[in-house]
Amino acid sequence: MSNFKVESHKLVNTKLEHYRVIDQCPAAAELCALRSQVGRGETDVNMAEISLGNTLYGVCIRQSQKLLATGRVVGDGAQYFYIQDVIVSSGYQGQGLGHQVMLSI
């Protein structure tokens, strides 16, 4: 059972800490750093900016200003959509943040 309340743009309480779920993509540099931290390789910041700019919907989970998790929806805007870049910071994995990203998407 999840310890989260599904409330976008509000504080979400878990057993451990308070998080904020925000309906937006992270900054390109943040996404690149998070991808690198979890072992998804290096991503060019300019390419990340273009990719994020073409996102149909994105979500971030933050603690204060720190990006803990993210995910986004990409597609053609009509028929085909898929979920991309669901990433949870290494130190916060296993706490349900990825599940919360998917619920928000």
MDTraj code that builds the backbone (N, CA, C; nanometers):
import mdtraj as md
import numpy as np

residues = "MET SER ASN PHE LYS VAL GLU SER HIS LYS LEU VAL ASN THR LYS LEU GLU HIS TYR ARG VAL ILE ASP GLN CYS PRO ALA ALA ALA GLU LEU CYS ALA LEU ARG SER GLN VAL GLY ARG GLY GLU THR ASP VAL ASN MET ALA GLU ILE SER LEU GLY ASN THR LEU TYR GLY VAL CYS ILE ARG GLN SER GLN LYS LEU LEU ALA THR GLY ARG VAL VAL GLY ASP GLY ALA GLN TYR PHE TYR ILE GLN ASP VAL ILE VAL SER SER GLY TYR GLN GLY GLN GLY LEU GLY HIS GLN VAL MET LEU SER ILE".split()
xyz = np.array([
    [0.0845, -0.1187, 0.0000],
    [0.0000, 0.0000, 0.0000],
    [0.0882, 0.1239, 0.0000],
    [0.0554, 0.2211, -0.0809],
    [0.1339, 0.3421, -0.0950],
    [0.1152, 0.4344, 0.0250],
    [0.2210, 0.5053, 0.0586],
    [0.2157, 0.6043, 0.1649],
    [0.1911, 0.7437, 0.1091],
    [0.1613, 0.7533, -0.0198],
    [0.1409, 0.8807, -0.0848],
    [-0.0062, 0.9149, -0.0950],
    [-0.0345, 1.0425, -0.0913],
    [-0.1639, 1.0935, -0.1335],
    [-0.1422, 1.1406, -0.2766],
    [-0.2366, 1.1159, -0.3642],
    [-0.2234, 1.1601, -0.5020],
    [-0.2778, 1.3016, -0.5106],
    [-0.1908, 1.3978, -0.4900],
    [-0.2280, 1.5382, -0.4929],
    [-0.1173, 1.6151, -0.5621],
    [-0.1383, 1.6476, -0.6848],
    [-0.0388, 1.7210, -0.7594],
    [-0.0260, 1.8629, -0.7035],
    [0.0931, 1.9162, -0.7050],
    [0.1261, 2.0515, -0.6593],
    [0.1100, 2.0688, -0.5078],
    [0.1018, 1.9619, -0.4320],
    [0.0874, 1.9732, -0.2876],
    [0.1924, 1.8872, -0.2203],
    [0.2135, 1.9109, -0.0949],
    [0.3065, 1.8267, -0.0215],
    [0.2511, 1.6865, -0.0120],
    [0.3375, 1.5899, -0.0311],
    [0.3004, 1.4502, -0.0236],
    [0.3827, 1.3893, 0.0894],
    [0.3178, 1.3214, 0.1803],
    [0.3854, 1.2701, 0.2985],
    [0.4113, 1.1203, 0.2856],
    [0.5332, 1.0785, 0.3116],
    [0.5655, 0.9370, 0.3236],
    [0.6074, 0.9152, 0.4672],
    [0.6442, 0.7932, 0.4987],
    [0.6930, 0.7635, 0.6321],
    [0.8181, 0.8453, 0.6644],
    [0.9000, 0.8727, 0.5624],
    [1.0314, 0.9312, 0.5864],
    [1.0376, 1.0824, 0.5723],
    [0.9803, 1.1359, 0.4657],
    [1.0050, 1.2763, 0.4351],
    [0.8869, 1.3385, 0.3614],
    [0.8949, 1.4676, 0.3388],
    [0.7933, 1.5398, 0.2622],
    [0.8461, 1.5670, 0.1229],
    [0.7601, 1.5460, 0.0239],
    [0.7946, 1.5666, -0.1160],
    [0.6885, 1.6531, -0.1805],
    [0.7269, 1.7187, -0.2881],
    [0.6324, 1.7962, -0.3663],
    [0.6265, 1.7346, -0.5063],
    [0.5059, 1.7028, -0.5521],
    [0.4835, 1.6516, -0.6869],
    [0.4420, 1.7706, -0.7726],
    [0.5168, 1.7959, -0.8794],
    [0.4951, 1.9144, -0.9612],
    [0.4713, 1.8728, -1.1058],
    [0.3681, 1.9252, -1.1663],
    [0.3360, 1.8964, -1.3062],
    [0.4230, 1.9817, -1.3975],
    [0.5468, 1.9417, -1.4144],
    [0.6379, 2.0086, -1.5068],
    [0.7617, 1.9218, -1.5250],
    [0.8316, 1.9459, -1.6323],
    [0.9575, 1.8755, -1.6559],
    [1.0686, 1.9420, -1.5751],
    [1.1727, 1.8671, -1.5446],
    [1.2874, 1.9290, -1.4792],
    [1.3646, 2.0141, -1.5792],
    [1.4555, 2.0949, -1.5307],
    [1.5470, 2.1678, -1.6188],
    [1.6369, 2.0658, -1.6882],
    [1.6844, 2.0995, -1.8056],
    [1.7671, 2.0070, -1.8835],
    [1.8911, 1.9618, -1.8062],
    [1.9573, 2.0538, -1.7402],
    [2.0773, 2.0177, -1.6645],
    [2.0445, 1.9213, -1.5505],
    [1.9285, 1.9409, -1.4871],
    [1.8858, 1.8499, -1.3802],
    [1.8609, 1.7095, -1.4339],
    [1.7923, 1.7011, -1.5477],
    [1.7639, 1.5713, -1.6069],
    [1.8932, 1.5004, -1.6443],
    [1.9855, 1.5733, -1.7051],
    [2.1140, 1.5141, -1.7429],
    [2.1883, 1.4622, -1.6206],
    [2.1897, 1.5404, -1.5134],
    [2.2587, 1.4986, -1.3907],
    [2.1926, 1.3760, -1.3295],
    [2.0593, 1.3726, -1.3271],
    [1.9881, 1.2588, -1.2696],
    [2.0110, 1.1336, -1.3531],
    [2.0045, 1.1456, -1.4862],
    [2.0307, 1.0316, -1.5740],
    [2.1712, 0.9763, -1.5497],
    [2.2675, 1.0628, -1.5380],
    [2.4052, 1.0202, -1.5140],
    [2.4192, 0.9522, -1.3782],
    [2.3546, 1.0091, -1.2767],
    [2.3649, 0.9567, -1.1404],
    [2.3129, 0.8144, -1.1295],
    [2.2084, 0.7807, -1.2044],
    [2.1503, 0.6465, -1.1950],
    [2.2068, 0.5503, -1.2997],
    [2.3079, 0.5946, -1.3733],
    [2.3750, 0.5051, -1.4671],
    [2.3136, 0.4967, -1.6050],
    [2.2378, 0.5969, -1.6449],
    [2.1785, 0.5965, -1.7791],
    [2.2666, 0.6677, -1.8811],
    [2.3884, 0.6967, -1.8445],
    [2.4831, 0.7573, -1.9378],
    [2.4761, 0.9081, -1.9405],
    [2.5702, 0.9639, -2.0148],
    [2.5783, 1.1089, -2.0296],
    [2.4815, 1.1547, -2.1389],
    [2.4163, 1.2666, -2.1145],
    [2.3236, 1.3247, -2.2106],
    [2.3651, 1.4687, -2.2353],
    [2.3716, 1.5082, -2.3593],
    [2.4049, 1.6444, -2.3958],
    [2.2933, 1.7387, -2.3490],
    [2.3295, 1.8453, -2.2820],
    [2.2306, 1.9387, -2.2267],
    [2.1466, 2.0029, -2.3372],
    [2.2087, 2.0362, -2.4497],
    [2.1318, 2.0967, -2.5597],
    [2.0290, 1.9988, -2.6150],
    [2.0667, 1.8724, -2.6279],
    [1.9725, 1.7706, -2.6753],
    [1.8600, 1.7522, -2.5738],
    [1.8948, 1.7539, -2.4454],
    [1.7937, 1.7403, -2.3402],
    [1.6949, 1.8564, -2.3449],
    [1.7433, 1.9776, -2.3697],
    [1.6544, 2.0941, -2.3795],
    [1.5544, 2.0777, -2.4932],
    [1.6016, 2.0303, -2.6076],
    [1.5120, 2.0086, -2.7214],
    [1.4102, 1.9001, -2.6880],
    [1.4585, 1.7899, -2.6308],
    [1.3689, 1.6797, -2.5944],
    [1.2628, 1.7241, -2.4953],
    [1.3046, 1.7939, -2.3906],
    [1.2099, 1.8391, -2.2890],
    [1.1105, 1.9397, -2.3466],
    [1.1561, 2.0204, -2.4397],
    [1.0673, 2.1176, -2.5036],
    [0.9575, 2.0526, -2.5857],
    [0.9800, 1.9302, -2.6284],
    [0.8808, 1.8567, -2.7071],
    [0.8002, 1.7579, -2.6242],
    [0.8133, 1.7649, -2.4934],
    [0.7387, 1.6779, -2.4029],
    [0.5923, 1.7206, -2.3991],
    [0.5027, 1.6234, -2.3989],
    [0.3598, 1.6535, -2.3912],
    [0.3143, 1.6763, -2.2474],
    [0.3736, 1.6023, -2.1542],
    [0.3412, 1.6178, -2.0119],
    [0.4597, 1.5672, -1.9311],
    [0.4937, 1.6383, -1.8267],
    [0.6036, 1.5958, -1.7399],
    [0.5692, 1.6161, -1.5948],
    [0.6359, 1.5399, -1.5105],
    [0.6164, 1.5502, -1.3662],
    [0.7520, 1.5380, -1.2973],
    [0.7680, 1.6133, -1.1898],
    [0.8873, 1.6063, -1.1048],
    [0.8432, 1.5817, -0.9616],
    [0.9254, 1.5118, -0.8880],
    [0.9066, 1.5035, -0.7436],
    [1.0291, 1.5683, -0.6825],
    [1.0050, 1.6645, -0.5965],
    [1.1132, 1.7409, -0.5343],
    [1.1006, 1.7395, -0.3829],
    [1.2142, 1.7516, -0.3200],
    [1.2212, 1.7787, -0.1772],
    [1.2930, 1.9124, -0.1687],
    [1.2240, 2.0135, -0.1235],
    [1.2702, 2.1518, -0.1369],
    [1.2958, 2.1748, -0.2853],
    [1.4170, 2.2109, -0.3238],
    [1.4471, 2.2329, -0.4653],
    [1.5124, 2.1117, -0.5307],
    [1.5466, 2.0103, -0.4530],
    [1.6195, 1.8942, -0.5041],
    [1.5286, 1.8013, -0.5849],
    [1.5710, 1.7692, -0.7076],
    [1.4973, 1.6775, -0.7933],
    [1.5244, 1.5345, -0.7475],
    [1.4176, 1.4645, -0.7077],
    [1.4300, 1.3263, -0.6613],
    [1.3831, 1.2265, -0.7654],
    [1.2831, 1.2640, -0.8466],
    [1.2274, 1.1723, -0.9460],
    [1.1585, 1.2524, -1.0555],
    [1.1474, 1.1909, -1.1705],
    [1.0817, 1.2560, -1.2829],
    [1.0284, 1.1524, -1.3808],
    [0.9407, 1.1951, -1.4665],
    [0.8892, 1.1139, -1.5759],
    [0.8163, 1.2050, -1.6720],
    [0.8011, 1.1575, -1.7961],
    [0.7328, 1.2417, -1.8944],
    [0.6630, 1.1568, -1.9988],
    [0.5697, 1.2198, -2.0670],
    [0.4958, 1.1574, -2.1764],
    [0.5395, 1.2262, -2.3054],
    [0.5732, 1.1457, -2.4043],
    [0.6082, 1.1977, -2.5366],
    [0.5205, 1.1274, -2.6392],
    [0.5088, 1.1862, -2.7555],
    [0.4285, 1.1237, -2.8601],
    [0.3971, 1.2217, -2.9703],
    [0.3068, 1.1790, -3.0580],
    [0.2731, 1.2612, -3.1738],
    [0.1566, 1.3568, -3.1472],
    [0.0995, 1.3508, -3.0280],
    [-0.0087, 1.4422, -2.9923],
    [-0.1447, 1.4022, -3.0442],
    [-0.1535, 1.2875, -3.1103],
    [-0.2815, 1.2453, -3.1667],
    [-0.3137, 1.1001, -3.1328],
    [-0.2264, 1.0095, -3.1692],
    [-0.2575, 0.8679, -3.1538],
    [-0.1544, 0.7916, -3.0705],
    [-0.0301, 0.8293, -3.0803],
    [0.0759, 0.7521, -3.0155],
    [0.1416, 0.8321, -2.9033],
    [0.1462, 0.7713, -2.7869],
    [0.2054, 0.8320, -2.6687],
    [0.2841, 0.7249, -2.5952],
    [0.3935, 0.7624, -2.5339],
    [0.4628, 0.6679, -2.4483],
    [0.5312, 0.7409, -2.3337],
    [0.5623, 0.6647, -2.2328],
    [0.6245, 0.7186, -2.1119],
    [0.7748, 0.7066, -2.1261],
    [0.8445, 0.8140, -2.0950],
    [0.9897, 0.8227, -2.1122],
    [1.0532, 0.8806, -1.9861],
    [1.1746, 0.8412, -1.9603],
    [1.2568, 0.9012, -1.8538],
    [1.1936, 0.8955, -1.7156],
    [1.1355, 0.7832, -1.6792],
    [1.0944, 0.7663, -1.5396],
    [1.2218, 0.7297, -1.4639],
    [1.2673, 0.8236, -1.3830],
    [1.3958, 0.8090, -1.3139],
    [1.3780, 0.8511, -1.1692],
    [1.4340, 0.7724, -1.0781],
    [1.4342, 0.8049, -0.9357],
    [1.5794, 0.8102, -0.8898],
    [1.6147, 0.9151, -0.8195],
    [1.7500, 0.9313, -0.7669],
    [1.7907, 0.8091, -0.6855],
    [1.9152, 0.7687, -0.6997],
    [1.9647, 0.6465, -0.6358],
    [1.9338, 0.6377, -0.4872],
    [1.9516, 0.7433, -0.4151],
    [1.9299, 0.7423, -0.2711],
    [1.7841, 0.7363, -0.2293],
    [1.6927, 0.7474, -0.3250],
    [1.5499, 0.7507, -0.2935],
    [1.4726, 0.6364, -0.3583],
    [1.5430, 0.5456, -0.4223],
    [1.4758, 0.4319, -0.4852],
    [1.4198, 0.3386, -0.3790],
    [1.3115, 0.2704, -0.4133],
    [1.2484, 0.1767, -0.3217],
    [1.1542, 0.2396, -0.2213],
    [1.1239, 0.3686, -0.2388],
    [1.0340, 0.4385, -0.1469],
    [0.9006, 0.4740, -0.2117],
    [0.8779, 0.4268, -0.3325],
    [0.7511, 0.4523, -0.3989],
    [0.7469, 0.5770, -0.4852],
    [0.8606, 0.6432, -0.5043],
    [0.8595, 0.7650, -0.5851],
    [0.8315, 0.7348, -0.7321],
    [0.8856, 0.6275, -0.7856],
    [0.8571, 0.5899, -0.9240],
    [0.7100, 0.5592, -0.9426],
    [0.6514, 0.4936, -0.8437],
    [0.5075, 0.4639, -0.8464],
    [0.4280, 0.5941, -0.8481],
    [0.4699, 0.6909, -0.7677],
    [0.4009, 0.8193, -0.7632],
    [0.4135, 0.8924, -0.8964],
    [0.5297, 0.8840, -0.9590],
    [0.5464, 0.9444, -1.0930],
    [0.4461, 0.8830, -1.1892],
    [0.4362, 0.7501, -1.1882],
    [0.3437, 0.6826, -1.2791],
    [0.1977, 0.7166, -1.2480],
    [0.1610, 0.7285, -1.1217],
    [0.0255, 0.7704, -1.0869],
    [-0.0035, 0.9110, -1.1380],
    [0.0955, 0.9976, -1.1302],
    [0.0780, 1.1357, -1.1738],
    [0.0673, 1.1460, -1.3252],
    [0.1398, 1.0591, -1.3941],
    [0.1337, 1.0586, -1.5408],
    [-0.0007, 1.0047, -1.5841],
])
top = md.Topology()
chain = top.add_chain()
for i, resn in enumerate(residues, 1):
    res = top.add_residue(resn, chain, resSeq=i)
    for name in ("N", "CA", "C"):
        top.add_atom(name, md.element.get_by_symbol(name[0]), res)
traj = md.Trajectory(xyz[None], top)
